[in-house]
Amino acid sequence: MKTSRPFIFLMLFSLLFLPGCWNSRELRDLAIVSGIGIDKVPDSNEYRVSLQIVNPNAVAGSKAGGGGQGMLPSIVYSSVDHTLFSAMRKTSQKVPRRLFYAHSQLFIIGETLAKEGINELFDMYERSHELRLNTSVVISRGIEAEALLNVLPPLQTTSAVAITNGLKVASDTWARSLDKDITDIVKSLSGSGEPIISGVRVVGDPNKGKKRSNLEQTPPLANLEVKGIAIFTDGKLTDWLEGKAARGAVWALNNMKSTIVNMNCDDKKEKISIEVIRSTTKLRTVMRNGKPVFLIQVKEEGNLSEALCPINPDKREVMVKLQKQLADETKKEIELAIKTTQQKKSDVFGFSTEMERTHPKEWKKMKKNWPVIYSQSEVEISVEAYIRRTGLRIKSYLKSGDG
């Protein structure tokens, strides 16, 4: 079959109008940003924006065992300006490559800035075509965001990667922190509730932590730790939920995936460990005598993981007692979290959203004064707990009188 000359000419002519890679960027020309830190410059209205940039030569060299060894895996550049975007763009004066933000996975807010207010910090993310809305957000505790980015962590290439991964692992297995991203925070700020963000701190000396010697000894001179949950009032950091109060908040927010609950064994304190493997929380609001009442219902399942005392879970009364202890401890921790947020007039649990959805008429009257109403409202908590498994051993080998 012969192809006609007009057809060939038409095909060649159409090539002139086909788009090419007009906006392509070579990897060797890019500076990949892995994390962004924001601090407030003291006694001014300017922001300090810090960008953690991956050092590709160090990362590639260390994996290959070549010349990259001895180089720092990341470099932090900072610039100051009145807006976040202009400060980020100003950093281009210091970096010999074009800044590339598509792989940025962490946004760190300095604690001092968080106390002044975070409402203005996320507009840039919503407008940008390159910044990711699923970027994790944390608060740097007791230290500037810039200093947190400078720490060289063990086991990971950069502090941004270490914090992002550590936040996910801690929230999934220990449940005293929350992995919140930009979208979650914007939803809270644009609604009638308040945001809730996990904190990260440096354990050790942060000045020594930014040196390569931090990676050459164990334990390291400085390490990163996910610690506490920040609560906000009117977009300003007002308090921290710690320990059991933080876990109570995770329960109330229906973010519980797994945790370990230690319980008493007769007169022995916290000698039994229950691993919570499944938990579901439902929030409801009802009106009583013209006032809102918040209802929190929790259903959870767990396994008996450890018993440092002689118990026989094969007996029904023993299991019933353990389940009641687990339910009581869960309720106690949720009450602790609720009490703290009510004292700060910070509705981080979304009761306002539920109120608006189920009682729209009453909500219109309460909306303007909601923080005060929330702080004074009654909360009812009910917990159903079930222990499904006792492990490979049923009756403990420990005898009465053993530790």
Secondary structure, DSSP 4 states (H G I P E B T S, - for coil): -PPPHHHHHHHHHHGGGS---TT---GGGEEEEEEEEEEEPTTSS-EEEEEEEE-HHHHHHHHHTSTTTTS-SEEEEEEEESSHHHHHHHGGGT-SSEEE-TT--EEEEEHHHHHH--TTSSHHHHH-SSS-TT-EEEEESSS-HHHHHH---SSSSSHHHHHHHHHHHHHHHT-SS---BHHHHHHHHHSSS--EEEEEEEEE-HHHHTSGGGGSSSS-SEEEEEEEEEEEETTEEEEEE-HHHHHHHHHHTT----EEEEEEETTEEEEEEEEEEEEEEEEEEEEETTEEEEEEEEEEEEEEEEESS---TTSHHHHHHHHHHHHHHHHHHHHHHHHHHHHTT---S-HHHHHHHH-HHHHHHHGGGHHHHHHH-EEEEEEEEEEEE--S-SS-S--TT--
